[in-house]
Amino acid sequence: MNAGELRHWVTLQNPGAEVPDSEGGFTVTNVDLTPAQVYASIQPATARNLERIVANVEQSKASHIITIRYHPEVTTETRVVYGERIFQVTGIQNPDERNIALLLACEEIVA
């Protein structure tokens, strides 16, 4: 992994605890991971790099490939926030199981 490719400053978040709301339901807020802010590479997903990176992810469910340094708390529940953009992780690859980098197949959430 070339450090120069990691040029986007992103925030990593996981769902927090459910908090009861006034209507009898629950609200889930997102909680920043520790460390929360990391540098990342954000690339549009193509069929070719999805096959190479995360073979078990549906192509329609991944719009971007995000590369970050290894973070032990990242799961498919994690979301990546970049400015006003939000990406939901749909698949994860830890190349060669070396805990150096994570390749995240993500779907951009459009409000």
C-alpha positions in Angstrom: 0.0 0.0 0.0 1.4 3.4 -1.0 0.7 6.0 1.6 0.4 8.7 -1.1 -2.8 7.0 -2.3 -4.5 7.5 1.1 -5.5 11.1 0.6 -9.0 11.2 1.9 -9.5 12.0 5.7 -12.5 9.9 6.7 -14.3 9.0 9.9 -15.2 5.4 10.8 -18.4 4.7 12.8 -20.2 1.7 14.2 -23.8 1.5 15.5 -24.1 2.4 19.1 -26.5 1.2 21.8 -30.3 1.4 21.2 -31.8 4.4 23.0 -35.6 4.4 23.8 -37.5 7.2 22.1 -40.7 8.9 23.3 -42.9 6.8 21.0 -42.0 3.3 22.4 -39.4 2.5 19.8 -35.6 2.8 19.8 -33.1 5.1 18.1 -29.6 3.9 17.2 -26.9 6.5 16.9 -23.5 5.9 15.4 -20.4 6.0 17.5 -16.9 6.8 16.3 -14.3 4.0 16.4 -11.0 4.5 18.2 -9.2 6.0 16.3 -12.1 7.4 14.4 -10.3 9.4 11.7 -8.0 7.7 9.3 -6.6 8.3 5.8 -8.3 6.4 3.0 -8.4 5.8 -0.7 -11.9 6.1 -2.3 -12.3 4.6 -5.8 -15.5 3.9 -7.8 -16.1 0.1 -7.9 -15.9 -1.8 -11.2 -16.9 -5.4 -11.8 -13.2 -6.2 -12.2 -12.0 -4.8 -8.9 -15.0 -6.2 -7.0 -14.2 -9.7 -8.3 -10.5 -9.2 -7.2 -11.3 -7.7 -3.9 -14.5 -9.1 -2.4 -15.8 -12.1 -4.4 -18.9 -12.6 -2.1 -20.3 -9.1 -2.4 -23.2 -8.4 -4.8 -22.1 -6.0 -7.4 -25.2 -3.9 -7.1 -24.5 -3.4 -3.4 -21.0 -1.9 -3.8 -20.5 1.4 -5.5 -17.0 2.2 -4.1 -13.8 0.4 -2.9 -12.3 2.2 0.1 -8.8 1.2 1.2 -7.6 2.0 4.8 -4.8 0.9 7.1 -5.9 -2.1 9.1 -8.4 -1.3 11.9 -9.6 -4.2 14.1 -13.0 -2.7 14.8 -14.2 -2.4 11.2 -17.1 -4.8 10.3 -19.9 -4.9 7.8 -21.8 -2.7 10.3 -19.2 0.1 9.9 -19.9 3.2 8.0 -17.4 5.5 6.5 -18.1 9.3 6.5 -16.2 11.5 4.1 -17.4 15.1 4.3 -21.1 15.0 3.5 -20.9 11.5 1.9 -21.6 8.3 3.8 -20.6 4.8 2.7 -21.9 1.6 4.3 -19.4 -1.3 4.3 -20.8 -4.4 2.5 -17.7 -6.5 2.4 -14.2 -6.6 3.8 -10.9 -8.1 2.6 -7.7 -8.2 4.7 -5.1 -9.0 2.0 -3.0 -12.0 2.9 -4.4 -11.8 6.4 -1.4 -9.6 7.3 -3.3 -6.9 9.2 -1.7 -4.2 7.2 -4.6 -2.9 5.1 -8.3 -3.4 4.7 -10.1 -3.2 1.3 -13.7 -2.2 1.9 -16.5 -2.8 -0.6 -19.0 0.0 0.2 -22.3 1.3 -1.0 -22.8 5.0 -1.0 -25.9 6.1 1.0 -27.8 8.7 -0.8 -30.3 10.7 1.3 
